[in-house]
C-alpha cells in the first residue's frame, strides 16, 4: 500500500487543535504511523 504524506501532515500535531478538521488530520497522521509500524506500507 502506498501512502502519500505532504509536509503539512508533519506539522499538524503542533497546530491549534480547536478546529475539528485539524484535530482529525492530526488523528489520521497518528493512525497512519501506527499502521505503518505494523504493516510497513510503502511511503
N, C-alpha and C positions, 0 to 999 in steps of 0.2 A: 504494500500500500504506500502511496506517495502522499505526503502531507506538505503543503506549501505554507511557510510561515514568513510573513514580511516583518520588517523592522518594528512596526508598531506593536506587534504582539509581545515583544520583549519588554516594552515599556509600560504595558497595561497594568501590571501589579503596582506600579508607582504612581499611577494616575488617581485622581479623586474617584472614589468608588460609590459616590452617592447616586450617579446615574445608572439606571438598570442596564443599559447597553454596555457600558464599560465594565460593570461587575460581571456580566455574563461572558464578555470576551476574556476577562481575567480567569474566570472559572474554566472556560473552554481551553485556554492555554495550559492551565494546570492539568486538566484531564488528558490533553494530548501528550504532555510529558509523562504522565503516569502510564498511559497506554504504550508509549514508546519504550519505556523501560521494561515493559512486559513482553512486547512482541517484536521490537526492533523494526519498525517500518522505515522505508527509505525517505530521507528528508533532503 
